[in-house]
């Protein structure tokens, strides 16, 4: 990559939890095109602004009108392109640092209501008794009605030691509940691991942030140096909304010795690149099962696609989200940022994931073992939106591939992994790992059975 300032590649998928960011760029200021049609369009826009400003029935904020017009223009391109106001731009940068000051809850907007997905174990919110499903109606006395998700996140984050008051409505409780919480440093733990059975490791990766590959390497080393040699690994990427592209590449590289990991292809030459695997100091040739579901997106799909195409791992679960586009984030004046799509990415075999997703080798829906047949007729995955359901989504393959110069470097974002409905599944993702929890998860148990069976057959063949 060239340029006076380095830019990191990123994967994005808008989540109700947090949006991952790590791209900073030089100014994105271009001269207006001399094209007559462009000039005419800008003149009409100027005329409309002038007429509304002078004649609309109520006073208008011209700056706000222009900002909304730009949002509309960029948003009409695809679901992952948008203008980022300074506050939103700042929040994006916070989320890749591995920690932040806050109260420790994962939230989403559900039917216009600010809803707690889950408190994070050990944080102020968790200790105070905030629960999954709580609806936050006020933050420091200010109503959350019509509040943007990033605005709510910003209001609840802050320096360690400062207080924040949240008011929640809870199902089964007649009156709103107040929680006065003291902010603390909230670590974003993206990797958790344990031995599912002696010789068989389980690793859950919940997102791809700056230190995820380092944390995964540490987890693998601990599993690999146990009393019993590692005979198999379950890599759980379910409900992983994505994150940084370089982390997805490094994690894929842990398990591949050579060949392509992923390629990105855009209309411009600078937006086209192939990422290759390298021989590792530690050879990891034990069998693997990778778990995916409809909430696995972007960076998760890159890892799953690379391991699947190289036949390095068996993919189990249901078809993933299907977010296969790459965005760049450019800095604008006055603290604004512009995020827009510049490329699609492809698996080693040239498959586009965009609006299609990764299809598992073995399809197994998410059910909990003690659930009845009636409760599992419609699984959580059935209720989730995917990339192909989003308005203005890109098609899997471009109609025309042009060549030319470009400005801006690829990054990427994850759009939005959807909230699951079962409390157990939510707690499984954000809570502590336990053998008991894994034993109740039929996808994990199926993966473990496959690894055990492989070892039995391998021993029989000797």
Buried (B, 14 or more C-beta within 10 A) or exposed (E): EEEEEEBBBBBBBBBBBBBBBBBBBEEBEEEEEEEEEEEEEEEEEEEEBEEEEEEEEEEBEEEEBEBEBBBEEBBEEBBBBBBBBEEBBBBBBBBBEBBBBBBBBBBBBBEEEBBBBBBBEBBBBBBBEBBBBBBBBBBEEEEBEEBEBBBBBBBBBBEEEEEBEBBBBBEEEEEEBEBEBEBBEBEBBBBBBBBBBEBBBBBBBBBBBBBBBEBBBEBBEEBBEEEEEBBBBBBBBBBBBBBBBBBBBBBBBBBBBEEBBBBBBBBBEBBBBEBBBEEEEEEBEBBBBBBBBBBBBBBBBBBBBBBBBBEBBBBBBBBBBBBBBBBBBBBBEEEBBBBBBBBBBBBBEEBBBBBBBBEBBEEBBBBBEEBEEEEBEEBBBEEBEBBBEBEEBBEBBBEEEEEEEBBBBBBBBBBBBBBBEBEBBBBBBBBEBEEEBBEBBBBBBBBBEBBBEBBEEEEEEE
